[in-house]
Amino acid sequence: MNGNKTVKTIEVRTAEGALLAMLQIKETVSEAPEEKSQGNPPEEKPAGAGKNQDRESEPMMTDPQKGYLFRLLAEKGIENDAAYETLTKCFKVASLKEVTKFAASKEIERLLAEQKGGKNAH
């Protein structure tokens, strides 16, 4: 079948059993020549290019996390635009919509440790 493999077949029949339509879903397996020539497996990403792709597959920061980060910064006297700018620099993003849930949790932990006199400050 030249790289094609039938994955599913769906048949639509009348109540009497007569075939009305048949749908075959196929998976095509092919190797991209440019990936082979680069010597990199498809899952490897060039340095720097993977950050946004990784973020797309990870859950993004929740509104409660965002609110908590702003509250923690407000307790340090950093509010509004200054807090937003602080967070975008901290996460190295253009917008807080790009921040993952995991990264937000880590920053919350860091700010709480800093608040309690910890040594995890930037």
Phi and psi in radians as a Rosetta constraint file:
Dihedral C 1 N 2 CA 2 C 2 CIRCULARHARMONIC 1.006 0.35
Dihedral N 2 CA 2 C 2 N 3 CIRCULARHARMONIC 0.911 0.35
Dihedral C 2 N 3 CA 3 C 3 CIRCULARHARMONIC 1.496 0.35
Dihedral N 3 CA 3 C 3 N 4 CIRCULARHARMONIC -0.072 0.35
Dihedral C 3 N 4 CA 4 C 4 CIRCULARHARMONIC -1.700 0.35
Dihedral N 4 CA 4 C 4 N 5 CIRCULARHARMONIC 2.470 0.35
Dihedral C 4 N 5 CA 5 C 5 CIRCULARHARMONIC -2.332 0.35
Dihedral N 5 CA 5 C 5 N 6 CIRCULARHARMONIC 2.181 0.35
Dihedral C 5 N 6 CA 6 C 6 CIRCULARHARMONIC -1.239 0.35
Dihedral N 6 CA 6 C 6 N 7 CIRCULARHARMONIC 2.171 0.35
Dihedral C 6 N 7 CA 7 C 7 CIRCULARHARMONIC -1.686 0.35
Dihedral N 7 CA 7 C 7 N 8 CIRCULARHARMONIC -0.815 0.35
Dihedral C 7 N 8 CA 8 C 8 CIRCULARHARMONIC -2.490 0.35
Dihedral N 8 CA 8 C 8 N 9 CIRCULARHARMONIC 2.576 0.35
Dihedral C 8 N 9 CA 9 C 9 CIRCULARHARMONIC -2.203 0.35
Dihedral N 9 CA 9 C 9 N 10 CIRCULARHARMONIC 2.234 0.35
Dihedral C 9 N 10 CA 10 C 10 CIRCULARHARMONIC -2.036 0.35
Dihedral N 10 CA 10 C 10 N 11 CIRCULARHARMONIC 2.219 0.35
Dihedral C 10 N 11 CA 11 C 11 CIRCULARHARMONIC -2.001 0.35
Dihedral N 11 CA 11 C 11 N 12 CIRCULARHARMONIC 2.411 0.35
Dihedral C 11 N 12 CA 12 C 12 CIRCULARHARMONIC -1.956 0.35
Dihedral N 12 CA 12 C 12 N 13 CIRCULARHARMONIC 2.113 0.35
Dihedral C 12 N 13 CA 13 C 13 CIRCULARHARMONIC -2.181 0.35
Dihedral N 13 CA 13 C 13 N 14 CIRCULARHARMONIC 2.743 0.35
Dihedral C 13 N 14 CA 14 C 14 CIRCULARHARMONIC -1.322 0.35
Dihedral N 14 CA 14 C 14 N 15 CIRCULARHARMONIC 2.999 0.35
Dihedral C 14 N 15 CA 15 C 15 CIRCULARHARMONIC -1.072 0.35
Dihedral N 15 CA 15 C 15 N 16 CIRCULARHARMONIC -0.485 0.35
Dihedral C 15 N 16 CA 16 C 16 CIRCULARHARMONIC -1.437 0.35
Dihedral N 16 CA 16 C 16 N 17 CIRCULARHARMONIC -0.184 0.35
Dihedral C 16 N 17 CA 17 C 17 CIRCULARHARMONIC 1.778 0.35
Dihedral N 17 CA 17 C 17 N 18 CIRCULARHARMONIC 0.057 0.35
Dihedral C 17 N 18 CA 18 C 18 CIRCULARHARMONIC -1.298 0.35
Dihedral N 18 CA 18 C 18 N 19 CIRCULARHARMONIC 2.364 0.35
Dihedral C 18 N 19 CA 19 C 19 CIRCULARHARMONIC -1.277 0.35
Dihedral N 19 CA 19 C 19 N 20 CIRCULARHARMONIC 2.133 0.35
Dihedral C 19 N 20 CA 20 C 20 CIRCULARHARMONIC -1.683 0.35
Dihedral N 20 CA 20 C 20 N 21 CIRCULARHARMONIC -0.749 0.35
Dihedral C 20 N 21 CA 21 C 21 CIRCULARHARMONIC -2.738 0.35
Dihedral N 21 CA 21 C 21 N 22 CIRCULARHARMONIC 2.651 0.35
Dihedral C 21 N 22 CA 22 C 22 CIRCULARHARMONIC -2.343 0.35
Dihedral N 22 CA 22 C 22 N 23 CIRCULARHARMONIC 2.315 0.35
Dihedral C 22 N 23 CA 23 C 23 CIRCULARHARMONIC -2.113 0.35
Dihedral N 23 CA 23 C 23 N 24 CIRCULARHARMONIC 2.180 0.35
Dihedral C 23 N 24 CA 24 C 24 CIRCULARHARMONIC -1.960 0.35
Dihedral N 24 CA 24 C 24 N 25 CIRCULARHARMONIC 2.211 0.35
Dihedral C 24 N 25 CA 25 C 25 CIRCULARHARMONIC -1.760 0.35
Dihedral N 25 CA 25 C 25 N 26 CIRCULARHARMONIC 2.155 0.35
Dihedral C 25 N 26 CA 26 C 26 CIRCULARHARMONIC -2.069 0.35
Dihedral N 26 CA 26 C 26 N 27 CIRCULARHARMONIC 2.601 0.35
Dihedral C 26 N 27 CA 27 C 27 CIRCULARHARMONIC -1.879 0.35
Dihedral N 27 CA 27 C 27 N 28 CIRCULARHARMONIC 2.217 0.35
Dihedral C 27 N 28 CA 28 C 28 CIRCULARHARMONIC -1.759 0.35
Dihedral N 28 CA 28 C 28 N 29 CIRCULARHARMONIC 2.218 0.35
Dihedral C 28 N 29 CA 29 C 29 CIRCULARHARMONIC -1.905 0.35
Dihedral N 29 CA 29 C 29 N 30 CIRCULARHARMONIC 2.077 0.35
Dihedral C 29 N 30 CA 30 C 30 CIRCULARHARMONIC -2.529 0.35
Dihedral N 30 CA 30 C 30 N 31 CIRCULARHARMONIC 2.690 0.35
Dihedral C 30 N 31 CA 31 C 31 CIRCULARHARMONIC -1.854 0.35
Dihedral N 31 CA 31 C 31 N 32 CIRCULARHARMONIC 2.242 0.35
Dihedral C 31 N 32 CA 32 C 32 CIRCULARHARMONIC -1.347 0.35
Dihedral N 32 CA 32 C 32 N 33 CIRCULARHARMONIC 2.167 0.35
Dihedral C 32 N 33 CA 33 C 33 CIRCULARHARMONIC -1.081 0.35
Dihedral N 33 CA 33 C 33 N 34 CIRCULARHARMONIC -0.584 0.35
Dihedral C 33 N 34 CA 34 C 34 CIRCULARHARMONIC -1.179 0.35
Dihedral N 34 CA 34 C 34 N 35 CIRCULARHARMONIC -0.543 0.35
Dihedral C 34 N 35 CA 35 C 35 CIRCULARHARMONIC -1.224 0.35
Dihedral N 35 CA 35 C 35 N 36 CIRCULARHARMONIC -0.652 0.35
Dihedral C 35 N 36 CA 36 C 36 CIRCULARHARMONIC -1.164 0.35
Dihedral N 36 CA 36 C 36 N 37 CIRCULARHARMONIC -0.733 0.35
Dihedral C 36 N 37 CA 37 C 37 CIRCULARHARMONIC -1.212 0.35
Dihedral N 37 CA 37 C 37 N 38 CIRCULARHARMONIC -0.482 0.35
Dihedral C 37 N 38 CA 38 C 38 CIRCULARHARMONIC -1.330 0.35
Dihedral N 38 CA 38 C 38 N 39 CIRCULARHARMONIC -0.355 0.35
Dihedral C 38 N 39 CA 39 C 39 CIRCULARHARMONIC 1.396 0.35
Dihedral N 39 CA 39 C 39 N 40 CIRCULARHARMONIC 0.092 0.35
Dihedral C 39 N 40 CA 40 C 40 CIRCULARHARMONIC -1.784 0.35
Dihedral N 40 CA 40 C 40 N 41 CIRCULARHARMONIC 2.324 0.35
Dihedral C 40 N 41 CA 41 C 41 CIRCULARHARMONIC -1.104 0.35
Dihedral N 41 CA 41 C 41 N 42 CIRCULARHARMONIC 2.661 0.35
Dihedral C 41 N 42 CA 42 C 42 CIRCULARHARMONIC -0.999 0.35
Dihedral N 42 CA 42 C 42 N 43 CIRCULARHARMONIC -0.512 0.35
Dihedral C 42 N 43 CA 43 C 43 CIRCULARHARMONIC -1.353 0.35
Dihedral N 43 CA 43 C 43 N 44 CIRCULARHARMONIC -0.272 0.35
Dihedral C 43 N 44 CA 44 C 44 CIRCULARHARMONIC -1.374 0.35
Dihedral N 44 CA 44 C 44 N 45 CIRCULARHARMONIC 2.473 0.35
Dihedral C 44 N 45 CA 45 C 45 CIRCULARHARMONIC -2.116 0.35
Dihedral N 45 CA 45 C 45 N 46 CIRCULARHARMONIC 2.518 0.35
Dihedral C 45 N 46 CA 46 C 46 CIRCULARHARMONIC -1.087 0.35
Dihedral N 46 CA 46 C 46 N 47 CIRCULARHARMONIC 2.677 0.35
Dihedral C 46 N 47 CA 47 C 47 CIRCULARHARMONIC -0.999 0.35
Dihedral N 47 CA 47 C 47 N 48 CIRCULARHARMONIC 2.336 0.35
Dihedral C 47 N 48 CA 48 C 48 CIRCULARHARMONIC 1.532 0.35
Dihedral N 48 CA 48 C 48 N 49 CIRCULARHARMONIC -0.552 0.35
Dihedral C 48 N 49 CA 49 C 49 CIRCULARHARMONIC -1.359 0.35
Dihedral N 49 CA 49 C 49 N 50 CIRCULARHARMONIC -0.365 0.35
Dihedral C 49 N 50 CA 50 C 50 CIRCULARHARMONIC -1.383 0.35
Dihedral N 50 CA 50 C 50 N 51 CIRCULARHARMONIC -0.357 0.35
Dihedral C 50 N 51 CA 51 C 51 CIRCULARHARMONIC -1.024 0.35
Dihedral N 51 CA 51 C 51 N 52 CIRCULARHARMONIC -0.897 0.35
Dihedral C 51 N 52 CA 52 C 52 CIRCULARHARMONIC -1.188 0.35
Dihedral N 52 CA 52 C 52 N 53 CIRCULARHARMONIC -0.663 0.35
Dihedral C 52 N 53 CA 53 C 53 CIRCULARHARMONIC -1.124 0.35
Dihedral N 53 CA 53 C 53 N 54 CIRCULARHARMONIC -0.716 0.35
Dihedral C 53 N 54 CA 54 C 54 CIRCULARHARMONIC -1.105 0.35
Dihedral N 54 CA 54 C 54 N 55 CIRCULARHARMONIC -0.713 0.35
Dihedral C 54 N 55 CA 55 C 55 CIRCULARHARMONIC -1.105 0.35
Dihedral N 55 CA 55 C 55 N 56 CIRCULARHARMONIC -0.571 0.35
Dihedral C 55 N 56 CA 56 C 56 CIRCULARHARMONIC -1.126 0.35
Dihedral N 56 CA 56 C 56 N 57 CIRCULARHARMONIC -0.536 0.35
Dihedral C 56 N 57 CA 57 C 57 CIRCULARHARMONIC -1.599 0.35
Dihedral N 57 CA 57 C 57 N 58 CIRCULARHARMONIC -0.213 0.35
Dihedral C 57 N 58 CA 58 C 58 CIRCULARHARMONIC -1.686 0.35
Dihedral N 58 CA 58 C 58 N 59 CIRCULARHARMONIC 2.650 0.35
Dihedral C 58 N 59 CA 59 C 59 CIRCULARHARMONIC -1.153 0.35
Dihedral N 59 CA 59 C 59 N 60 CIRCULARHARMONIC 2.480 0.35
Dihedral C 59 N 60 CA 60 C 60 CIRCULARHARMONIC -1.553 0.35
Dihedral N 60 CA 60 C 60 N 61 CIRCULARHARMONIC 2.813 0.35
Dihedral C 60 N 61 CA 61 C 61 CIRCULARHARMONIC -0.932 0.35
Dihedral N 61 CA 61 C 61 N 62 CIRCULARHARMONIC 2.397 0.35
Dihedral C 61 N 62 CA 62 C 62 CIRCULARHARMONIC -1.487 0.35
Dihedral N 62 CA 62 C 62 N 63 CIRCULARHARMONIC 2.827 0.35
Dihedral C 62 N 63 CA 63 C 63 CIRCULARHARMONIC -1.075 0.35
Dihedral N 63 CA 63 C 63 N 64 CIRCULARHARMONIC -0.723 0.35
Dihedral C 63 N 64 CA 64 C 64 CIRCULARHARMONIC -1.070 0.35
Dihedral N 64 CA 64 C 64 N 65 CIRCULARHARMONIC -0.663 0.35
Dihedral C 64 N 65 CA 65 C 65 CIRCULARHARMONIC -1.110 0.35
Dihedral N 65 CA 65 C 65 N 66 CIRCULARHARMONIC -0.781 0.35
Dihedral C 65 N 66 CA 66 C 66 CIRCULARHARMONIC -1.059 0.35
Dihedral N 66 CA 66 C 66 N 67 CIRCULARHARMONIC -0.790 0.35
Dihedral C 66 N 67 CA 67 C 67 CIRCULARHARMONIC -1.082 0.35
Dihedral N 67 CA 67 C 67 N 68 CIRCULARHARMONIC -0.700 0.35
Dihedral C 67 N 68 CA 68 C 68 CIRCULARHARMONIC -1.163 0.35
Dihedral N 68 CA 68 C 68 N 69 CIRCULARHARMONIC -0.700 0.35
Dihedral C 68 N 69 CA 69 C 69 CIRCULARHARMONIC -1.065 0.35
Dihedral N 69 CA 69 C 69 N 70 CIRCULARHARMONIC -0.777 0.35
Dihedral C 69 N 70 CA 70 C 70 CIRCULARHARMONIC -1.127 0.35
Dihedral N 70 CA 70 C 70 N 71 CIRCULARHARMONIC -0.666 0.35
Dihedral C 70 N 71 CA 71 C 71 CIRCULARHARMONIC -1.145 0.35
Dihedral N 71 CA 71 C 71 N 72 CIRCULARHARMONIC -0.733 0.35
Dihedral C 71 N 72 CA 72 C 72 CIRCULARHARMONIC -1.120 0.35
Dihedral N 72 CA 72 C 72 N 73 CIRCULARHARMONIC -0.681 0.35
Dihedral C 72 N 73 CA 73 C 73 CIRCULARHARMONIC -1.218 0.35
Dihedral N 73 CA 73 C 73 N 74 CIRCULARHARMONIC -0.635 0.35
Dihedral C 73 N 74 CA 74 C 74 CIRCULARHARMONIC -1.080 0.35
Dihedral N 74 CA 74 C 74 N 75 CIRCULARHARMONIC -0.620 0.35
Dihedral C 74 N 75 CA 75 C 75 CIRCULARHARMONIC -1.142 0.35
Dihedral N 75 CA 75 C 75 N 76 CIRCULARHARMONIC -0.366 0.35
Dihedral C 75 N 76 CA 76 C 76 CIRCULARHARMONIC -1.652 0.35
Dihedral N 76 CA 76 C 76 N 77 CIRCULARHARMONIC 0.040 0.35
Dihedral C 76 N 77 CA 77 C 77 CIRCULARHARMONIC 1.550 0.35
Dihedral N 77 CA 77 C 77 N 78 CIRCULARHARMONIC 0.183 0.35
Dihedral C 77 N 78 CA 78 C 78 CIRCULARHARMONIC -1.837 0.35
Dihedral N 78 CA 78 C 78 N 79 CIRCULARHARMONIC 1.989 0.35
Dihedral C 78 N 79 CA 79 C 79 CIRCULARHARMONIC -2.298 0.35
Dihedral N 79 CA 79 C 79 N 80 CIRCULARHARMONIC 2.848 0.35
Dihedral C 79 N 80 CA 80 C 80 CIRCULARHARMONIC 0.911 0.35
Dihedral N 80 CA 80 C 80 N 81 CIRCULARHARMONIC -2.175 0.35
Dihedral C 80 N 81 CA 81 C 81 CIRCULARHARMONIC -1.071 0.35
Dihedral N 81 CA 81 C 81 N 82 CIRCULARHARMONIC -0.627 0.35
Dihedral C 81 N 82 CA 82 C 82 CIRCULARHARMONIC -1.128 0.35
Dihedral N 82 CA 82 C 82 N 83 CIRCULARHARMONIC -0.667 0.35
Dihedral C 82 N 83 CA 83 C 83 CIRCULARHARMONIC -1.180 0.35
Dihedral N 83 CA 83 C 83 N 84 CIRCULARHARMONIC -0.741 0.35
Dihedral C 83 N 84 CA 84 C 84 CIRCULARHARMONIC -1.059 0.35
Dihedral N 84 CA 84 C 84 N 85 CIRCULARHARMONIC -0.817 0.35
Dihedral C 84 N 85 CA 85 C 85 CIRCULARHARMONIC -1.104 0.35
Dihedral N 85 CA 85 C 85 N 86 CIRCULARHARMONIC -0.719 0.35
Dihedral C 85 N 86 CA 86 C 86 CIRCULARHARMONIC -1.035 0.35
Dihedral N 86 CA 86 C 86 N 87 CIRCULARHARMONIC -0.777 0.35
Dihedral C 86 N 87 CA 87 C 87 CIRCULARHARMONIC -1.220 0.35
Dihedral N 87 CA 87 C 87 N 88 CIRCULARHARMONIC -0.717 0.35
Dihedral C 87 N 88 CA 88 C 88 CIRCULARHARMONIC -1.137 0.35
Dihedral N 88 CA 88 C 88 N 89 CIRCULARHARMONIC -0.628 0.35
Dihedral C 88 N 89 CA 89 C 89 CIRCULARHARMONIC -1.209 0.35
Dihedral N 89 CA 89 C 89 N 90 CIRCULARHARMONIC -0.739 0.35
Dihedral C 89 N 90 CA 90 C 90 CIRCULARHARMONIC -1.052 0.35
Dihedral N 90 CA 90 C 90 N 91 CIRCULARHARMONIC -0.789 0.35
Dihedral C 90 N 91 CA 91 C 91 CIRCULARHARMONIC -1.516 0.35
Dihedral N 91 CA 91 C 91 N 92 CIRCULARHARMONIC -0.126 0.35
Dihedral C 91 N 92 CA 92 C 92 CIRCULARHARMONIC 1.001 0.35
Dihedral N 92 CA 92 C 92 N 93 CIRCULARHARMONIC 0.900 0.35
Dihedral C 92 N 93 CA 93 C 93 CIRCULARHARMONIC -2.307 0.35
Dihedral N 93 CA 93 C 93 N 94 CIRCULARHARMONIC 2.796 0.35
Dihedral C 93 N 94 CA 94 C 94 CIRCULARHARMONIC -1.454 0.35
Dihedral N 94 CA 94 C 94 N 95 CIRCULARHARMONIC -0.481 0.35
Dihedral C 94 N 95 CA 95 C 95 CIRCULARHARMONIC -2.474 0.35
Dihedral N 95 CA 95 C 95 N 96 CIRCULARHARMONIC 2.572 0.35
Dihedral C 95 N 96 CA 96 C 96 CIRCULARHARMONIC -1.200 0.35
Dihedral N 96 CA 96 C 96 N 97 CIRCULARHARMONIC -0.224 0.35
Dihedral C 96 N 97 CA 97 C 97 CIRCULARHARMONIC -1.174 0.35
Dihedral N 97 CA 97 C 97 N 98 CIRCULARHARMONIC -0.262 0.35
Dihedral C 97 N 98 CA 98 C 98 CIRCULARHARMONIC -1.576 0.35
Dihedral N 98 CA 98 C 98 N 99 CIRCULARHARMONIC -0.073 0.35
Dihedral C 98 N 99 CA 99 C 99 CIRCULARHARMONIC -1.460 0.35
Dihedral N 99 CA 99 C 99 N 100 CIRCULARHARMONIC 2.296 0.35
Dihedral C 99 N 100 CA 100 C 100 CIRCULARHARMONIC -1.400 0.35
Dihedral N 100 CA 100 C 100 N 101 CIRCULARHARMONIC 2.796 0.35
Dihedral C 100 N 101 CA 101 C 101 CIRCULARHARMONIC -1.059 0.35
Dihedral N 101 CA 101 C 101 N 102 CIRCULARHARMONIC -0.718 0.35
Dihedral C 101 N 102 CA 102 C 102 CIRCULARHARMONIC -1.116 0.35
Dihedral N 102 CA 102 C 102 N 103 CIRCULARHARMONIC -0.812 0.35
Dihedral C 102 N 103 CA 103 C 103 CIRCULARHARMONIC -1.088 0.35
Dihedral N 103 CA 103 C 103 N 104 CIRCULARHARMONIC -0.700 0.35
Dihedral C 103 N 104 CA 104 C 104 CIRCULARHARMONIC -1.095 0.35
Dihedral N 104 CA 104 C 104 N 105 CIRCULARHARMONIC -0.748 0.35
Dihedral C 104 N 105 CA 105 C 105 CIRCULARHARMONIC -1.061 0.35
Dihedral N 105 CA 105 C 105 N 106 CIRCULARHARMONIC -0.743 0.35
Dihedral C 105 N 106 CA 106 C 106 CIRCULARHARMONIC -1.100 0.35
Dihedral N 106 CA 106 C 106 N 107 CIRCULARHARMONIC -0.728 0.35
Dihedral C 106 N 107 CA 107 C 107 CIRCULARHARMONIC -1.197 0.35
Dihedral N 107 CA 107 C 107 N 108 CIRCULARHARMONIC -0.655 0.35
Dihedral C 107 N 108 CA 108 C 108 CIRCULARHARMONIC -1.074 0.35
Dihedral N 108 CA 108 C 108 N 109 CIRCULARHARMONIC -0.800 0.35
Dihedral C 108 N 109 CA 109 C 109 CIRCULARHARMONIC -1.037 0.35
Dihedral N 109 CA 109 C 109 N 110 CIRCULARHARMONIC -0.745 0.35
Dihedral C 109 N 110 CA 110 C 110 CIRCULARHARMONIC -1.120 0.35
Dihedral N 110 CA 110 C 110 N 111 CIRCULARHARMONIC -0.771 0.35
Dihedral C 110 N 111 CA 111 C 111 CIRCULARHARMONIC -1.151 0.35
Dihedral N 111 CA 111 C 111 N 112 CIRCULARHARMONIC -0.678 0.35
Dihedral C 111 N 112 CA 112 C 112 CIRCULARHARMONIC -1.149 0.35
Dihedral N 112 CA 112 C 112 N 113 CIRCULARHARMONIC -0.705 0.35
Dihedral C 112 N 113 CA 113 C 113 CIRCULARHARMONIC -1.142 0.35
Dihedral N 113 CA 113 C 113 N 114 CIRCULARHARMONIC -0.704 0.35
Dihedral C 113 N 114 CA 114 C 114 CIRCULARHARMONIC -1.116 0.35
Dihedral N 114 CA 114 C 114 N 115 CIRCULARHARMONIC -0.703 0.35
Dihedral C 114 N 115 CA 115 C 115 CIRCULARHARMONIC -1.085 0.35
Dihedral N 115 CA 115 C 115 N 116 CIRCULARHARMONIC -0.614 0.35
Dihedral C 115 N 116 CA 116 C 116 CIRCULARHARMONIC -1.553 0.35
Dihedral N 116 CA 116 C 116 N 117 CIRCULARHARMONIC 0.148 0.35
Dihedral C 116 N 117 CA 117 C 117 CIRCULARHARMONIC 1.553 0.35
Dihedral N 117 CA 117 C 117 N 118 CIRCULARHARMONIC 0.351 0.35
Dihedral C 117 N 118 CA 118 C 118 CIRCULARHARMONIC -1.283 0.35
Dihedral N 118 CA 118 C 118 N 119 CIRCULARHARMONIC 3.032 0.35
Dihedral C 118 N 119 CA 119 C 119 CIRCULARHARMONIC -1.847 0.35
Dihedral N 119 CA 119 C 119 N 120 CIRCULARHARMONIC 0.323 0.35
Dihedral C 119 N 120 CA 120 C 120 CIRCULARHARMONIC -1.581 0.35
Dihedral N 120 CA 120 C 120 N 121 CIRCULARHARMONIC 0.294 0.35
Dihedral C 120 N 121 CA 121 C 121 CIRCULARHARMONIC -1.217 0.35
Dihedral N 121 CA 121 C 121 N 122 CIRCULARHARMONIC 2.642 0.35
